[in-house]
Amino acid sequence: MKKWISLLVSLVMLAGLLGSASAGEPLSASVSGFGGDVTVTVELDDEGKIVTITADGSTQTPELGGNAAAALNEGALAALAGTKLADVDTSAIDIVSGATVTSEAIKTAIEMLKAQAGGVVAAAVRDGTYTVTVPAYSVTEQMTLNITFAGGKLAGIETVVAGNTPVIFATVEKNLYPRLIENQSLETDAVSGATVASNAVKQAIEKAVETAGGSVADWHKPVAKSSAIVELKGYDVIVVGLGGSGVTAYLSAAEQGAAVFGIEKAAKLGGNSTNTSGPMAINPPSRVEANGGEIVPGDQLLADWAEYTTIDGRQDAKLDVVQMFIENSGETLDWMEKYSFEFGETMKAFFHPAGWQVWTSYAGKNGATKDDAYTEAMETAKAMNEKNDYMLELEATDLLVEDGRVTGVHAVAWDGTTYLIEGKTVILATGGYIGNSELCGEYINGTWNTEAMTQCDGFGILSAQRWVNANLYNMDVVPVSHIAQVYNIIRNDDLTAGQKAVLTSLALDKAYPVVGEDGVKVNDQIGMFFAFDVWAAGPTYYVIYSEKEMNSFKETGLTAANTPMFLGQGGTVQAGVPVADLDEILRVGEAYGDVFKADSLAELAEALELENLTANVEDQGGAYYAVKGASYVYSTCGGLEVDVNLNVVDADGNAIPNLFAVGNDSLGVLLASGKAYVTYGGAAAGWALTSGRLAGAHAAAYAKGE
């Protein structure tokens, strides 16, 4: 452990040395955009004139913020070469259409650079309360806040309209609001698990600062971080990630009398399991009894599962683990009902042709939410042993390893405090890798839009692979996809709700050619539910229309009214009703990167790099449109190989006795390479809850020498 502390101290000293840039080096400043920081870098000559100035919008939506950064780099920013930085008038830099947030972030970063270079006097804000509205996470309403300044300082933040998922935004109100007021800086970190909401709050404050006559650059001051190092020792089980799988693992281990410590990167419990309707549970004893006998023939389900996961004669799933899941998932339902959870009285069938009743919804007892239930369960488990504890906003950054053996977890809290947590066993429950663009690009054809908490960045998978040579298993399974919408959802009032509904309908119409990024049609792979099958096109897809077809929509209406099952924006659309304002809808859609037009099909193919488009779509002549859509996924599925005890398996096929992986960190063992998630209903949610329950018990038994 002393070696770890020495290393940490050395790294801190080195970071301090590296941060001391000489006067001749480029300056850079970062500002929160919609999905992450936007950074502007400037190189100056000896007279303070700009040599080069560039904006990095790589964290932004590529077609909007990314394009805005590129457009400004090539245009307005490039034109600043030779101008004194102190003389740059950012108000003269035009906002890029459809990318207001990113454009404003770039302008603010330039103001910050001016302040860094010297010669800029801070502008005081006028006291008062300012009501501001900005786009947030919600697809139906914007965020409205009352921002109060008193004595030239930020004195209060009041929510008028959250514009976000309530339980997630509650973490912003509880944590970010007071930190912003305490720090008096917009460099205050976003709340993990609520990045978009946090950045929207910061953008609202920026807007209020400008309205109050202040300079946004003055509000981007560094925030000090703690350098403290805390050692926590003597735990039997450490659970990394407290979503559904992590909470059930923690609860199960605590039941066995183990001393348990839980780590959660987000500011709330339950993770993505609070966003799902319900889990798969095969023949729960209580429901079997109420039903008068077996509900689902387990042997038939296993055989069907085996058939689905066979590729070219090769069985891809680990059938012993699948069987273990089938035999134990029902018990999980009854076990969770002993605590704070309540499941549907009857089991239901999903979309599989066999109609097996394997799924049911769940919530908290007595009308409570799932979030309430997870919190109550954790508090119940914590009380089972006086040493038990857990922390939110604590990010695991590495495993502690001695002589090739996992001995604990290295983690960093929101305030910068480092925690070195030692334990006999570690359970990885970090939710897969949907928040890691590099892994997504390597294994699942790129970055996917999500309806998930993207703090799931592959930590469990990468750390186990790095330190114990863990074996990866079916990393390329298709993400869980149940939602489709336009690629860039318009979250402000540039279109009415009804106009947004028309644009959405155009993005969901399989009566017209639906092509992937290679221009190949996937219509024959789309069944009854467009959103469940359009993943076949990849992370993004295009619906292709001729100008003649668009003109007919104006005159006679859409041929079908396609409405999304999820992420609807409140408007209505009707088939057969002329869309007189379609040109306006398409114009705004173009500005947001959802609609593309070219004078011919060939030119459209070239502009969008859809190399096979002309070979797959019949050319009717004239101009063509492409409406861009995306699958909004919940999670990745591939991950670490585990055995029937949920122990991580290394590349040589050996089980690692004190390391476990649950939930989406190991879901790939149930599935098949390159194929979609199984359609029985709730398999990912069921695996999360069941694998967590079983791993917690196994980890506790191992730690206690049983």
N, C-alpha and C positions, 0 to 999 in steps of 0.2 A: 504493500500500500504506500510506503514511503516513496518508492520509485514513482508512483503515479503523482503524488503531490509535487515532487521535485520537477517532474515533467511539466505539470500544469503551470507552476511558477515560471519556469523557463519560457514557456509559450507566451504567457502574459507579458513578460519582459520583451520578448522578441516582437510581439504585436505592437508594443509601444514604440519600439525602435523603427519598425516599418512604417508606422503611421506618421512619422516626423518627416514629411516631404520637404525638400528644399524649394526655394522660391522659384526656381526655373522650371519646376515640374508642372504638368497639367493640373488644373483644378477640376474637381467633380462635385456634383450635388445631386441628391436623390430626393424624390417626392413621391408620395403614395399616389398610384394611379387607380384603375378600377380593380385589377386583380393582383397588383404588386407594385414595387417601386419602379419609377421611371428615372433614369440617370442621364444627366447632361455633363459632358466633359469639354473643357475649353483649354486650348493652348495659347498662351499670350507671348508676344515679343517683349523686348525690354521697355518699350514705351506703353505697354498695357493694351496694345492692339491685338485683335483676335487673329491668330494664325489659322486655327481650325476650331470648329465647335460642332459637336455631334450629340444626338440624343439616342439613347438605347431604350427601345420600347419592347424588348424581348419578353417581358413578363405580361404584356398586354395581349388582348385578343388579336391574333395576327391580321385579320382583315380590317380591323378598326384601328386600335391603338398602334399596332405594329406598322400598318400602312401610314398612319399619321406621322409617326416618327420618321419613317423613310421619306415621306413627302416633304417634311420640314427640313430634313437633312439635305435633301437635294435642292430645295428652294430657298425659303426664308433664312435658314441658318447658314447655308453656304454663302448667301449674299452678305452676311455680316463680316466676312473676312476683310481685314484691314480697318475695321471700325474699332474704336476704343470700347472696351467692355463697359466702362462706366457710362458711355453715351447710348447704349442700346435701349431703345424704347420698346419694351415687350408688348405694350398695348397696340403697337402697329403690326404685330405678328398675327395674321389671321388664323382663326380656329379652323381646323380641318373638319369638314362636314362629317357628322356621324361619329366623331371621336373627340367630343368636347373635353371629357375628363383627362384624357392623355395630353391633349393640346395644352390645357391649362396647367397640367403638371409640368410640362416642359417649360412653359413661360415662368412658372414659379421657380423652377430650378435655376433658370438664368438669373432671376432676381437674387437668389441665394448666392450665386457665383459672383455677382456684382458686390454683394456684401462681403464675401470672402476676400475679394481683391482690394477692398478698402474704399473709403470715400463715400459710403452710403450712410445717411443719417436715419436712425430708426424713426418710423412714423407712428405716433401714438393713435390708438383707437379711441373713438368717441364712446363714452359710457352709454349704456342703454341695453335694451333687449331687442334682438333682431330675429325675425322669423324667416327661415330659409328652407328651400326645398331642393333636393337633389335625387337623382336615380339611386336606387339601392339594389337589394337582392330580389325583392318581390317583383313578379311579372305583372302585377295588377295595380300597384300603387307605389308612389315615390315616398321617400323619407322627408318628413318635415320636423324641424327642430326649432326650439327657441334658444338662442345663444345670448347669454348675458355677459356684458363687460362692465366692470366697476373698478375705478381707480386705474384704468388702463390695462387691467388684467382680466383674463377669463375667469368669471365668477360663477357661472351656472350653465348647465345644459339640461334642457327639458324636452322629453319626447312628446311630440304632438301626434305624429303618425310614424310608426316604426319602419314600415316598408320592408320588413324582414320577417322571417320565421320567428314567432314570439319567444319561444323558449331559448333560441340561439341569441336573439337580440337582448334578452335579459342578461346574458353574460357580458354584453357590451355595456349596458347600463350600470351593472354592478361593478365592473372592473375598469373599463376604459374611461368612463366619465370622470371618476375621481382622480385617476392618474393624469389625465389631461389637465385638470384643474391644478393638481399638485405640481406637475412638471412645467406648466405654462409653455409647452412645446408640442408641436405636431410631429416631432420625431419619436414620440411615445409609441412603443410597439403596438401593433394590432393584436387583438385578442385571438389566440390560436383557435381555429375552428369557426371563427367568425370574421375572416379577413375582409370580405367584401363589405360587410356591415361596418366594420371598424374604419375602413378607408372612406366609406360614405360619410361617416360622422366627421372625419377629418376634413373632407371636402366641404361639408356644410360649414365648419368653423372657418375655413379659408374664405368662403363666400361671405360669411358674416364679417370677417376682418376687413375685407375689401369694402363692403357696404359701410363699415364704421370708419372708413378713411385710413385704415392701417395698411401696412405692407406685409403680404403673406410671408415673404422671405424672413422677416423678423421673428416669425413664429416657428421656424425650423432650426432650433438650437439643439445641440447634442444633449442627450439625457444620460446621466451617469449610471453605470451599472455596478452591481456589487461584485467584489472580487473574493468574497468569502467562500471557503470550502468546508462542507459539512460531511462528516462520516457517519453513516448509519449501519450498525452491525447487528448480527445475531438473528437474521430472518431465516425462516425455513423456506418460504416461497416469495419470490418477487414476480409480480404480474405487470407486464409492460403493455399498457393500453387498456382502458376501461370502458370499451364499448360492450356489446352484448356478450361476446366471448370472454372478455376480460373480467366483467362483473361476475359471470357465472363461475369462472375459474376461481376468483377471489372468494366468493361465497362458499364454494365447495371445499376449498382448502381450509377455510376458517372453520367449517363444520367439523373437520377432522382434528381440530385442536392446534393446527399449525399457526405459527407467527407469520403474518402475511403483510407485505407492503405493496401498495398499488401505485403505478405511475400513469398519469394521463396528460397528454400534451394539450388537449383542448381545455376550455374552462367549464365544461359540463361533462356529466357522465352519460353513458349509453351509446355514444358514437352514432354510427349509421343505423344501428339497430332500432333507434327511436324513429327513424324515417320509414321503416318497413311495416307493412300491415300485419304480417304474422309469419310463423315458421312452419316448416314441415315437421310433423310428429306422427310416427307410424304406430298405430294401435296403442294409444295411451290407455293404461289399465282402467282408469276411471271411465273413459268413454267406451271402452270395450264392454265393461260391465253394464253400462247404461244401454248399450246397443244390443246386449244379449249374446255377444259373440264377436269373433274376429271381424274387424272392419276391412282390412286390407290383407290379401294373401302375400306374406312377406317373401316367400320363395318365388312367386311370379314377378313381384316387383324387382327382386334382385336379378332375375333372368332378363327382364326387359331392360334394366339399367345396364347390364353387361352387354347386351346387344347394341344399345345406343353408343356405348363407349368403346366399341370395337372398331378399329380402323385398319382396313386392308388385312384382316385376319389377325391383327395384333390387339390384345386387350390392353387398353391404355389406363383405365382406372385401376386402383388397387382394390380388388373385390373383397378382400378380407376386411379392409377398412370400411367399404361401403356396407357390408353386412353388419359390421359393428355399429354403424350409424343407424341402420334400419332397426336393429334390435334394441337400441338404447334411446332413440329420439322420443318415443312415446313416454318413457319414464321421466324424461326431462320436463315434459309438460306438467305432469303431476307433481314433480319435485318443486318446480317454480311456483306452483299454486300454494305451496305451504308457506310461501313468503308473501311478497307484495304484488304478485302478478295474477291476472285473471285472463283465462282463455275462453274462446267461444265454446258454447255447450256442445255443438255438433261439429264434426269434421266435414270438410268440403272438398269437392274436386276442383282442380284447376283446369288447364288446357290440354292435358294429355288425353288421347283418344280412349284410353282404358277407363277413364272416369274414376280412378281410385281416390278415395276420400282421405287425403293425407295432410291437409292444410287447414289451419284455422287462424283467426285474428287474435290479437291480444292487446291488453292495456293494463293499467293499474287497477287495483281493487277499489270498489265503491266509487266509481267514476273518476278515479285519478288517471293521469296521463302515464304513458310509458316512462317519460322522464322522471316523474314522481316515483314510479315503481323502482327504477334503477337506483335512485338516490336512497330510498328507504331500504332497499336490499343491501346496499353498501354500508349504510349505518348499522344495520343489524349484524352484518358480518364483522364490522370493525369492533363491535361490542363483545364479540365472542372471545377475544383475547386482549388483555390490556396493552400488549405490544403492537397489535394490529394498527395500521395507519395507511393513509393514502394521500396523495397530493395531486391537485389539478394544476394546469399550466406549468407542468414539469415535463420537459422533453428529454427522453432517453437519447443520448448521442453516441453511445458505444457500450459494448459489453466489457466487463472487467474479466480478464483471463489470466490465470497463472498456470504455467506448465501445461498449456493446452487445454485447461479445464475452466469452464465458465464459473466465476465466483461472485458475480454480481453485475451491477449496472452503473454506468456513468451517466449522469443526467444534469441538465441545467434548467433552473427555474426562470420564470418570466423576468425576475429582477436581476438576473445574472449570477445568482448564487449557484455554485457547483455542488452537486450531491454525489457522493461515492457510497453506493448502497450494496452491502455484502449479503449474500444469501446462499443457501444450499442448493436451491433450484431456481430456474428462471422460466417463466411462461411468456412466450411472445404472442401478443394479441393486438398487433399494430394495424390490422385492417387491410393488408395488401399494399398495392403500390400505385393506385390511381392518381395520387398527387405527385408522382415522380415522372416528369416528362421524358427523361432520358430512358428509364426502364420501359415506359409506354412506347417510345419510339423503337426500342430494340425488340420488344416482344409482341406488341399488339397494334402495329402499323401506325403509330402516332398518338398524339394527344387527343383524348376524347372529351367532349363536353360532359359535365357531370351534374347530377342532382344529389351529390354526396358531399361529405365533409372531407376536404382534400388534405387534411393533415395526415392522411394515410399515405406516407411517402416511401414505403418499402424498407423502413428501418429494420424490422425484424428479419426480413429476408436477406438484406445485404449484410447485416452484422453477423448472422449465423453463417453465411457463406464465407465471410472474411475470416472469422476467428476459429471455426471448427470444421471448415471445409464441408458445410452442409450441402446436400444435394438438392438442386432445384427440380420441380416436378410440374410439367404442363404449364409453364409460364405463359404460353401463348393461347390459353383458353380465352374465348371471347368474353369481354366484360358483361356484367349483368345489365341488360338493356331492356327497359320497359317503356321508354319515353322517346318521342320524336317531336321536334319543333324546328323553327327556322334557326339557322346557325347562330345569328346574333339577335337575341331577343331584344326588341325595342322596349325599354323600360321607362321612357318618358312620354310626353304628350305630343310627340311629332306626328303620331297617327292616333286616331280615336280607337276605342276598344273594338268597334265594328270593323274598322279598316284593318286592324291587326288580325282579326279573325279571318278576313279574306286572304291576307298574306299567308297566314298559317295554313289555311285550306289548300292553297296552291303548293305548299311544301309537303303536303301529306297525300297527294293524289296519285295512286298507282295506276290510274287509267291512262296516264301519260308516261313517257319513258323516264325511268328512275335509274340513274347511272352512278357508279362509284367514281373515285378519283382517277381511275384509269379509263373512264368513258364506257365501260361495259355495263350493259343493262342487267338489273337484278330483279326485274318485275316478277319473273317466274319463281323467285325464292321468297316472295312476300305473300303470306297467307291472309287469314281473316283479320289479323291485327297488324297493321302497318308498323306500329312502333316496336313490336316484338321481333320483327324480322328484318327491318331495314339495316340492321347492323351488318348484313351481308355486303353492303356497299363500302364498309369501312367507317372510320370516325366521322366522315362527312359524305354527303351525297348531293346530287342535283336532280331536280325534276325539270324536264325540258319541254318548252312550249314554243310553237311557232307564233309569229306575230298575228297570223290569221286567227289562230285559236284565242289569243288574247283579245283581239278585236271582237270576236264573237261573245266573249265574256262580258264586254262592255254593253253589247246590244241585247243579248238574250240571257245572260247570267252564267254562273258556273254550272258545270254538268253534275257536280256533286258538292255537298256541304260536308267537308271533312273537319271534324273537331278533335282536338287531342284529349286523351284520357287524363293526362296530367299536364301541368304548365299552361292551361288555358288562361287567356287574358281578359275574360269577362265579356267579350263581345259575342255577337251572334252572326251567323252567316246562313244564307238560304240559297239553295240551288234554284236555277231558273228565274232569278231576279236580276235584272241588268245592274252591272257594277259601273255606274256612271263615272265614279271617281277612281277608276282603276289606274289611270295614268299617274295620279298623285300617289297612290299606294306604291306603284312600281318605282316612282322617282325616289321616294323616301327609302324604299327597300334597297335601291342602288346605293344610296348614301351610306347605308349601314352594312353593306357587303352581303346582303341577302338576295339581291337580284342583279343579274348580269345580262347585258344585251349586246348583240353584235349584228352586223348587217347580213350575215349568212351563217349557216350551220358550221361551215368550215372555219370561219373567223371566230365563232364562239369556242369551237374546239381548241383553236390555237391560243386564244386569250386565256382560257382556263386550264390549258395543258391537259386536255382530255383526249389523249392520243387515239383512242379507239371510238370516239363518239360518232364520227361520220360512217363508220362501218356498222354501227349498232342502232342508229336512229335513221329512219327514212326521212330524206330531205324533201320538204314540201315547197322549197323555194322561199325567198324573202328573208326577212330578219328573224332572229331567234332569241328567246329568253331562257335563262337558267335560274331557277329558284333554289337557293342553297339551304339544305337542312342538315340536321345532325341528330345522332342518337345521344340522348342524355343518360349516362350510365350511373349505376349505384356503386359499383366496385369492380376491381379486378378479381380474378378467380385463381389464377395459377400462383404457386408459391413454393414453399418448402415441402420436401417429402417427409412424411411422418409414418409411424407404424400404428398398430392397433391401440397402443398405449399413449399415443400422441407424442411420443418422443421423436425429436428431429433425427433424421437418418443422414449420415455423412455420405460422401461420394463413393466410399468403399462399401456401402451397404450396412454399416454398423450403426446401431441406435446409440444416441448420446444420452446417457441415463438421467442427467439432471437438466436437460434442456427440452422444452416442449413448444409446440407451435399450434395455435388454434385459430378458428375463424378463417378469414380470408387470407391469412398468412399460410394456410395449408389446404385450402379448398380444392386445389388442383388434383389431389389424390382421388377425388370422387368423379372427376370429369375426364374429357378426352382432348388431346392436343388439337388446337385449331378449330374446335367445334364450339357450338353455343352451349350455354348453361342448360341443364335438363329442365323439362317443362312440367314436372309433376306438381310443382307448387311449393315455394318457400324453402328450397333446399339450402340456399346460402344462409338464410336466417336460422334454419333448423340446425345446420352444421355449426354455426357460431355458438348457439346456446348449448348444444350437446357436447361438442368438443371441449368447450370451456368447462362444463361440469365434470367431465371425465378426467381432463388433464389436471384440474385442481385437486381431485382426489388422488390421482397417481403421484403428483408432485409432493403432496403432503405425506403420503405413505413412504416415498423414497427418502424425504428429508428426515423422517422419524425412524428410518431404518427398518420399516415394516415390509 
